[in-house]
Amino acid sequence: MLKPNELFAGENYDISLRLYSSMAEVELVNGNVGNVEASVAIISKHAVKILHKVPSYVCLIKSYISRGKTKEGISTCLYVLAKLGLQFPESAGELTTLRSLIKTKMRLRGKTDERLKQLPKMEDQSKIAAMRVLSVMLSCCYYARQDLLPLVIFRMVRCSLKYGISHISPIAFAVYGYFSMVTGDFKGGYRFGKLALSFLKKFETKEMHCQTIFLVWTFLSPWCDNSFRYCMEHLEYASKVGMEVG
């Protein structure tokens, strides 16, 4: 039987990478978190590029979340983001948060809905990977480090504005819309919610459909011009998509 270092050598590299990455996903779904860590350890040791390691690291972070080890999840997110060239503070005070918010608002200033809808798709693979890591970091911060939560939201929005829209971007704009409403900007929050829904149409994958639709039609739309009954129709669809995608 070949050892991992032999499996990842030469022409076996691609298939071995896919095999162990898939194994990490399967073990995560089955709840075998110990096996997730074992698969990720092998990939981390033998994979050549950080981009090859990201899918397995995402599985590892999700396994941390499922066990309530959100601090370990955040530490892993920060490590992977740094490897991807995206520096992120380990702590955030009011000044840091305010600075990031102003930076985000400046990037959005003057951009109409039509202009935002015409943003190109994100092509840089390292930035796509960073968006994926930021999306799971969003969940970790919600439970354990809410001081970092706004920074994650703002960074995801700015990455989308600078590098293009990825399939993760809809949830970023939806959460940014929720943040706007919480701070009193109901009209702006609903605007970003509708933009988030429009971004979903750019991609065939439905990975972010359930979360985005749920957030928009639960927390944004009811406060504006839609009845609760109308919102329920969309929430039923979100539930259906969530069951399909997992």
N, C-alpha and C positions, 0 to 999 in steps of 0.2 A: 504494500500500500504506500502510495506516494505521500511524503511529508508536505506541509503547507508551503515551505520554501521551494520545493520542487514543483508543486502545482502552479505557483505563480511565476515560474521561470519560462522564458521564451514564448512559444506559440500557445502554451496553456494559460497565459496570463488573463486574457479577456474572459474566457469561459469560467476560470476559477473565481475571478472577481464577481461575475454575475451570480455564480453559484453561492458564494458566501454572503453576498448582499441579499439575495433572495432568501437564504437560510435565516438571516437576521430578521427579515420581515415576517417570515412564517412563524418563527419562534415568538415574536412580539404578539402576533395575532392569537397564538395559542396560549399566551400567558406564561411562557417559559423564559422568564427574564434572565435567568442565569445563563441560558444558552445564547441569548442575545449578546450578552457581554463577551462570551467566548468567541462568537463569530466576528464581532467588532474588533476584538483584540487581534485576531489573525489578519483581518483586512488592514488595520492600523499599522501593523508591523510589516506587511509585505506589499501593500499597494504603493505604487510609485508616486502618484500625484494626489494632492489634497482633494481635488475634484472627484477622484475615484472613491475617496473615503466618505464623502459627505452623506450619501444615502444611508450608509450604515450608522454614521454618527447620529443622524436624525432618528433612526430606530432606537438607538441607545438613549437619546434624550426623551423620547416618548415613553420608554420603559421606566426611566426615572420618574416621569410625571405620574405614571400609573401606580408607582409605589410610594408616591408622596415625597420623593427625594428631589424636590424642585431646586434646591440649592446646588446639588450636584449637576442637575440639568442646566442651570444657568452657567455654571463654571465651564461645562462642556461647550455650550453655545459660544461663550466668550473666547475660548481656546480656538474653536473652528473658525470663527469670524476673523480672529487675528491672523490665522494661517491663510485666509482668503484675502487678506490685505485690508480688512475693514476694522479699523480701531474703534473700540466701544468702551466707554467708562465703566468701571466696576461699581461705582457709586454715583449718585446724582443728588445735588442739592437744588434748592429753588432757583438759584442763579443759572445753573447749568440747564435746567429744564426750560427756563424762560428764554435763554439764549437759543436753544434748539427750536423752540416754538417760533421765535421771531425769524430765524433762518428759514424755516419751512414756509411761513407766511410770505416772506419775501420771494421765495421761489414760485409761489402760487399767484402772486400779485400780477394782475393784468391778464391772466390766462382765462379765456372764456371757456365755457363748457365744450363748445365745438372744437376749440384748439386742443383741449385736454383729450377729447375723444379721438383726435387724430394722432396722438402720440404713437410712435412706432413700437413694434414688439421688441422686447429686450433680447439682445443677441449675445452679449458677453456672458459666457458660461459661468464665470466666477461670480458675477453679480446675481445671476439666476440662483446659483447655489446659496449665496448669502441671503437672498430673499427667503429661501426655503428655511434656512436656519433661524432667521429673524421671526418667521411665522410661528415656529415651535417655541422660541424664546418668549414670544408674546404670551403663550399659555403659562409658561413657568413664572413669568413676572406677575401675572394676574394673581397667582396663588401665594407667591413668596416675596417678590420684590416690586411692589407697586410704585416705588420711587423711580424704577427704571422703565416702567410701562410706557409713559409718554415718550421717552427717548426712542424706544423701539418703534412706536407708531410713526413718529416724525421721520426717523431714518428710513423706514420703508417707503413713505410717501416721497421723500427726496430722491431716493434711489430710482423710483419709478419715473419721476420727472426728468432726471438726468440721463438715465440709461435706457428708458423705455418701459413699456408695460409687460410684466410677466404674468403668468397664470396665478401668482400669489398676490398681485397688486390689488385685485378687487377687495379682499379682506382688509388690506391696509387703508384704503379709502373709506370703507364702511366704518372701521373703528375710528378713523380720523373724524368722520362725520358724527359719530357718537360722542367723541371728545368735545367737538364743537358745540353740540347740544347741551352737554353737561355744563359747559362754561357759559351758556346763555345764548349762543348763536343758533337758534332753531332753524332759521332759513338756510344758513350755510351748512348746517349738519345734514339737512334733507338733501341739499344740493349734492354733497359728496356721496350720500347714500345712493342717489340716482346714478351718479357717475360710476359708482362701484358696480351697479347692476349692468350698466352698459359695457363695462370692461369684460364682464363674464362672457359676452358674445364673441369676443375676439379669439377664444380658445375652445377647442373641441373637448378638452379634459373638463370633467365636472368636479374635480377635487375640492375646489373652493366654493362651489355652488351652495351647498347646504349651509355652511357657516355664514356666508355673505347674505344670502336671502333671509335667513333667520334674523340676523342682526338688523338688517334694513327694515324688514316688515314687522319686527317686534319693538324696536327701540326708536326708530326714526320716523317711519311713515305714519303711525297712529297719531303722532303729535302735530301732523300737518293737515293734509287734505284727503286722507283716506279713512273710511269707516273700519271698525274692528272686523266686521264680517268680510269685507274685501281683503283685509290683511290675512285673515284666516285661510283664504284660498291659496295664497302664496306660501303660507307656512305649511300647509298640507303638502304642497309640491316640494318644499325644502325637505320635509320628513321623508318623502318618497325617494328623493335623490340621495339623501343621506343613507338610506337603507341599501340603495343600489351600489353606491361607491364604497361604503364602509367607513 
